[in-house]
């Protein structure tokens, strides 16, 4: 059941272009200024090329880009990297 629900959500999201106009994220990046971020990208991710993450990182002051050499969109060290990134934003961290 999870797979079906997940597939429906993902296809709905992507069929609506992530609910953003083309180029809107980078065009309106100033709205994210002052918000810290850790962008995590797997080197072997074929669904999202690294140049997209790199462009977002360069446009977003205060962001950090972490590129994982052992994974794509998930797997490998992705879970550990996400946990480490979210732990940094935990109260008292």
N, C-alpha and C positions, 0 to 999 in steps of 0.2 A: 504493500500500500504506500509506503514512503516513496518508493521510486516513481510511482505514478503521480503522486502529489507534487513531488519535486520537479518532474518533467513538465507538468502542466504550468507550474509557477515560472520555471525558466523560460519556456516557450512563450508564455504570455508577456513576460518582461522583455525578452528580445524582440518579439513581434511588434512591440510598441517603442522600439529604439531606446530602451531604458528610460522611457518617459522624458527624454531630453531632446532638444533640437540638435541637429548636426553641428558639432563644434561647440556646443553650449558650455560644457564643463570647462574647457580651457578659456573660452571667451569670458566666462563669469568667475574665473578662479579667485578674483579678489574677495569674493564672498567667503572664501575659506581661509583668508589670511588671518593669522593669529590662532588658528586651530591646529594643534600639533597632529602629525600623522606618521605612521610607519607603513609604507607601501611595500608589500612583499610579493615578489615575482619569481616564479620558477623558470629557470633557464630554458627548459624544454617545453614550455607552455605554447602549444600551437594555436590555441584559441585566442590568445592575447599576446601580440608580439611585445618584446622588451622596449621597443622604441615608443610605444604608447605610455608605458609606465615611466620611462625616462622623461618624456615631454611633460607629463603631469608633475613629476618630482621637480623638474627645473622651474616650472611655473608656480609651484606651491611653496612659498617660503616657510621654513620650519618643518618641512617634510623630510623624512629619511627613506631612502630606497634601499631595500635589502634584496639582493639577487641570490637565489639558492641554486647551487650548481648540480644538485642531485635529484631534481624533481621538475615536473611540469606544472599543471594546474592544481594538483594535489598529490599527496603521498610524500615519500622521502622525508625530508626534514621540515616540511610545511607546517605540520601540527605544532612542532616545537617552536618554530619561528613565530607563529601566530600567538601561541601562549606567552612567549617571551615579550612580544610587542604589547599585548593587552595587559600583561602584568606591570609594565612600565607606567600605565595610566591608572592603575589601581590607587585608591586612597592610601596615603602613607608610603608610596613607592619612591 
